[in-house]
Amino acid sequence: MMTATAAQTAEQTVDVPEIADPSKVAPRDARELSKLFFDQLETLEEGTPEYQYARNTLIEMNMSLVRFAAGRFRSRGPEEMEDIVQVGMIGLIKAIDRFELSREVEFTSFAVPYIVGEIKRFFRDTTWAVHVPRRLQEARVQLARASDELRSRLGRVPTTKELSELMSLPENEVVEAQLASNGYKSASLDAAINSSEDGESALADFIGDEDAALDLVEDFHALAPMIAELDDRERKIIHWRFVEELTQAEIGERLGVSQMHVSRLLSRLLAGLREGMLSTT
């Protein structure tokens, strides 16, 4: 004997048509059919075969929403487009699981923000080679649009001031966004680069330069113990001349001697240090 609750549920259950291939349902038809399937989901117990059939049918029928939302990002290329569609499907499934007919809104209006939000989250979390603040990620997109618009309008690369005016941002923030854009993609230092002159080279061969001051590090280490062996007056003369950059006359005033005497003292000190450095080498 059927209980009252079961009988009530059976009466409320909405008959839905069997659909051979839900993915081929036209968007206009999917909109109306979706209402029937959502109505059925409310009366079915989650986890039952009937519930899973209705949910899966909703997903397949509304895949066109994912393709529509993903179309905004078609400039990313065909390979990345596949990932975008997959991520958009996650947004569609979340929208289906959270949608209620009592909201009195079209499912398409409810689902698209979920799909686009999931795609943008994917870009924010996975595509930046270097993590930068969200405001700079958003500024990068705004910067790219402003640059394209001004380049087509002016026929040249826009200046920072022109970008600042169009984006309604201070110039320093535009510069910050330009610098942050460099963190969007990265390349290995071992990446091969074809050169017409030298054949194939690595990216590292074109980056960086020798630091001329690097050799001074060894000289400073060799010079330090020699400076320490000088008496207090000699160390002061070296400090005043090469750290405070006083003239010989100013040093003479501090010592109470003539500028000529300071010159002779410096010549003797430097000759001794030079001889010590050469012998160390």
VENPE-V6962 format. One line per field, one symbol per residue. ss: DSSP state (a for helix, b for strand, c for the rest). phi: phi as a letter, one per 40 degrees, with the letter a starting at -180 (. if undefined). A space follows every 10 residues. Layout:
ss: ???
phi: ???
This chain:
ss: cccaaaaaaa aacccccccc caaaccaaaa aaaaaaaaaa acccccccaa aaaaaaaaaa acaaaaaaaa aaaaaacaaa aaaaaaaaaa aaaaaaaacc aaacccaaaa aaaaaaaaaa aaaaaaaccc cccaaaaaaa aaaaaaaaaa aaaaccccca aaaaaaaccc aaaaaaaaaa accccccccc cbbbbcccbb bbaaaacccc cccaaaaaaa aaaaaaaaac caaaaaaaaa aacccccaaa aaaaacccaa aaaaaaaaaa aaaaaaaaaa c
phi: .ccccccccc cccccbccbc bdccccdccc cccccccccc dcbccchcdc cccccccccc cbcccccccc ccbccchccc cccccccccc cccccccbcb cccfbccccc cddccccccc cccccbcccb cbddcccccc cccccccccc ccccgacccc cccccccfbc cccccccccc ccccbbbccc ccbcbccbgc bcdccbbgac ccccccdccc cccdcccccc cccccccccc cbbcfccccc cccccgbccc cccccccccc cccccccccc c
